[in-house]
Amino acid sequence: MTFRTAVMGAGSWGTVFAKLLRDAGGDVTVWGRRASVVADINERGENPDYLPGVALPGGLRATTDPAEALAGADFVALAVPAQTLRENLTSWLPHLPPGAVLVSLMKGVELGSSRLMSEVIQEVADVPRERIAVFCGPNLAREIASGEPGAAVAACVDEAAARRLQEATMTPYFRVYTTTDVVGCELGGAVKNIVALCVGMSVGLGFGASTQALLMTRGLAEIARLGAALGADEHTFAGLAGMGDLIATCSSPLSRNRTFGENLGRGMTLEEVVAVTKQTAEGVKSAEPVLELARKHGVEMPIAEAVAAVLYHDMPIKDAAISLISRSPKPERYGV
């Protein structure tokens, strides 16, 4: 079966997801805000602003007209920055095809409301949960664009919809698994960005693999604690959407969030790092709403607290490191 997908967003991951869909044999149109990016995709078969040197498959179309992109779509993949979702989706509502599954490619939590992206989609689009999916995993755009072996999870409470998304995105180089745990997948994707900021800061300070492993492991415990409070399946965090995404984002210099944290650790100010960061590091905006969500549910998240203190409360990074390492001793149990 050939699926028609509108990919709403022509940044690096939106473009790679469109390539993935096209490589899987789908009918794909990308909506882009900037006419120059759209022209490059249509005329050059490339998106040099975000993925220079990556050849896009033939038949992939792009447009600046959301109505054109959305017409007849089976899937609507939302690939805009998390904090712009509400505004963008509101403007696209008149053009959303009835019955289309709305797929979140975003990894963030909304400022002000502390809502997950699926919750924002449900509220704005007024669609049932069965029409909302999440696609996530350890997917660094440049590597997937190059055809390196990769995998992801298609999550939807409707198993049949998850399987259709799986079918639409499976290629010879990319494997897709399914789950009904939408909340677990979203939390894994959002909170790992905050942990990656902290790992990057440690690298910038000159700390090595032991410290990075400490932060990743304890970061996973924070994700699992929040997930348990929100009703997620704890097994999700041991898989691609949890541990897998965390390792990739914290370990690779291709990761925006790790690189952002690394620059902070080397002594750049927040304003200086923002100025040199070309694409969105979602963890920067998600740190405080994630903490608000955690406090609402009585969940302790010291790594997220430390990151937020550095980003928004002028705490020196070395003081944040001391605050983490000097916490009271505890037994180590999964999720504690």
N, C-alpha and C positions, 0 to 999 in steps of 0.2 A: 504493500500500500504506500502511495506517495502522500506525504503530509505537507501541507502548506503552513509556513511559519513566518510571522513578522517578528523581526528582531529589533526592538525599540532601543536603539543606542548603538553608535558606531565607534565606541572606544575600543581598547585592545581586547577585552574579553567578549564584548558584543560581537566584534568582527570575527574572533576565533570561533565563537559558538555558531555563527552563521556559516563559517567554513566547515565546521563539523557537520552541521545539518546538511549542507550541500554535498559533502563527501559521502554522506549516508544516503544520498539520492533524493533529498527533499527539494521542494520548491520554496525558495527563500528570498525574502525582500528585507533589506536593512533600512530602517529609518535613521537618518542622521540630521543633527541640528545644523551642521555647517555644510554649505553648498560645495565648498572646495573638497571636503572629505568624500562626499557623495560622488562628485565628479571623478575623483581618483579611483574609487571602487568601480564605477561604471566604465570609465574610459581606459584606465591603466590596469585594472584587475589587481589593485594594490591599495593598501591604506598606509601610505608612508608616514603620516603624522603619528601613528600608533604602532604600526608593525612594519617598519621599513625592511624591504628585501623579501617579504613573504608574498608569494604569488597566491592569489585567491582563485578558487575554481571557476571555470566558465559557467555562465548561467546565473551567477549570483548578482542580484540587482540591488540598487540602493536608490533612495528617494528622500527628499526633504518634506514630502507630503504625508502626514500620518494616515490620512484616509486611504491613500493609495497603498501604503505598506500594510495596513490592517485588513484590507478587503479580502474576505473569504478565508481568513486564517483559521487553521485548526488549533495552532498554538500561538500565543503572544508572549514572546520572551522579553522580559523587562530588564534592560541592561544599562540603566541610568544610575548616577550616584544615589545612594540610599536616601540622602536628605532632600533630594529633588523628586522622589517618587510621587508623593502626594500631589504636588502641583502638576507634574507631567501627566499622571494617570487621569486626573480630573479633566484635563484638556482633551484627552483622547477618548473619553467616555462615549461621545456621540458616535464614534466610529468602531467601537469594539464589536466584533462579530458575535451574535448570540450563540452560546454553546462553546465558544473557544476556551481552552484551558490557558490560564494566565500563569506563566512560569517565571518565578523570581530567580534571577542570576545574581542578585545583590547580597552583600554580606555586611549588614549593618543593623542598627537599632535606631528608631526615629527619635530625634531630639524633641524634648517637650512632652511626648506621650509615652516614651519607652516601649513603643509597640514594635513587634517583629514585623518584617516586611510583609509576610503573609497576612498579618492582621490589618496592616494598612491597605493592602489590596482588597481584602474582604470588606472593609469599611467603605472605601471610596467607590469600588465597583459594584458593591452590593450583590455579590455572587456567593453561592454556597461554597463551603470548604472543598467540596469535591471537584471544583473547577479551579483550584489553586494548587500549583506545584512548585517545588523548589529543586534546583539543579545545583549540586555542590560537590566539592571534593578537592584533592590536591592538584589543582590545575593552574599552573603558571602559564600565562598566555603564550609567551614566546616559545616555550617547549612544546605545547600542544599544537601550536601553529606550524611547527617544524615537523610534525608527524611522529614525534617521539611517543612511545607507548604510554598510555595514560588511562585513567578511569575516573568515574564519578558516580554519584548516587542521584537517581530520580525519585523524589519523594512526593507522595500525594496520599491523602486519606482514602481516595478511591484507587484501589489497586489496579483496576483496568486502565485508568488514566496514566498511572505511573508506568505501566507496561507499554502503553502507546508512546510515551515520551522516550522510554528506553529504546523502542524500535526506531524512533525518528533520529536517534543520536548515536547508534552503534555503528562503528566503522572497523575496518581491519586493524587500525592502530589504537582504537579507543573503545574501552569496555564500560558498560553502564549497568549498575545494579539498581534494584528498586527497594523501596521501603515505604511504610505508611507513617513513619515518624517525622513529620514535617518540623515540629518544634525542635527536636534534637538536632536535625540537620542545620536548621537556621542558627541555633545557639552555637554549634560547633564552628560555623562559618563566621559568625560575628565576633565571638569572644577570642578566637585564635588571633585575630588582628591586633587585639590589645596585648596579648601575650607576646606577639612578634615585635611590637614596639619595645617592650621591656627587654626582650632578647637582644634586639638591635642596640639598645642603650648599653647593655653589658658588653657587647662587642666593641662599641665605640670607646668604652672605658678601658679596653684592653684585656678583658676577661676571656677565658678560653672555653673549651668544650664542656668542661665539668659544670661551669656556671650555666651555660646554655641548656644543658640537659636538666639541671635543677629547675630552671624556670619553665621549661617545656612540660616537665612532669607535673610540677605543682600547678602549672597553668591548666593542664588537663583536669586536675582534681577540682579546680574552680569551675570549669565548664560543666563537669559532671554534677557538682553540687547544685548549681543553678538549674541544670536540666532536670534533676530529680524533683526540685521544688516546683517546676513547671509541668511535670508529668511526662517528660521524655523517657524513652527507653534507654537504660544505661548502656546497653550493648552498642548503641549508635556511636558512642564516644570512643569505642575501641576500633572503629572502622574508618572508612575513607573520609566520611564527613566530620569525624572527630580527630583521632590521632593522625590520620593521613594528611588532612588539610593543615593541621597544626605543625607537623614536621616540615612540610614543604614551605609554608609561609615563614617559619622561624629560621630555617636553615639556608635558604637560597638568597643570594645577592640580587636575584630578579624580583624579590618580594618588595613591594612598595612600603609596606609597614615596617619590615625589618630595616630597610634602608633609611626610612624616616627616623627610626629610633637610633640607628647608628650615627647619623649626623648629629642628633641631639647629644649623644654620648661623647662625641668628639668636641663638643663645646659650642656648636652653633645654637643660636637662639631659635625659639619656635617660629618667629617671623622669618628668619633667614632660611630655615628648612622649608617652610611653606613656599617661599619664593622660588626655590630651586626644584621643587617637586612638581613635575609636569602632570601627573595623574593623581587621582584621589586616593589617599591612604585612609580607608574607611575607619580604621581603629581610632584615629584622632577624634573624629566626631562621635564615635559610638561609646567611648569610655564612660562618659558621665551618664548617658541613658541606661547603659548596662548596669552601672552601680545603683541607679535609682530602682531598677527592676530587682536587683539583688536585695536592696534594703527593704523593699516592699514585701519580699518573701522571707526576710530574715536570714539571708545567705551571706556568709563571710567570703569576701574576695580580695585578699590583701594585695595581690599583684595588680589587679585592676585599680585598687585604691592608690597604689604607688604611682601608677602611670598617670592617672587623673591628677594627682597632686603635682607631678612634674609639669604636665601640660597646662594646667589651668590654675594652679595655686602657688606657683613660683617656688616649689620645693627643689633644691639642688639635687641632681641625679645621685650624687654620692650619699646624700642624706636618705634618699629613697631606698638605696641599696642597704644602708645600715638598718633602716626600719624593717626591711624584709628579713634580713639574716638574724636579727636580734629578737624576733618574735618568740613567744613562750614555746617550749618544746611540747610536742604532741606525738602520740603513736601514729605510725603510718598505716592507714587503711585506705582502700580505694574510695575516693569521693570524700575524704576527711580533710 
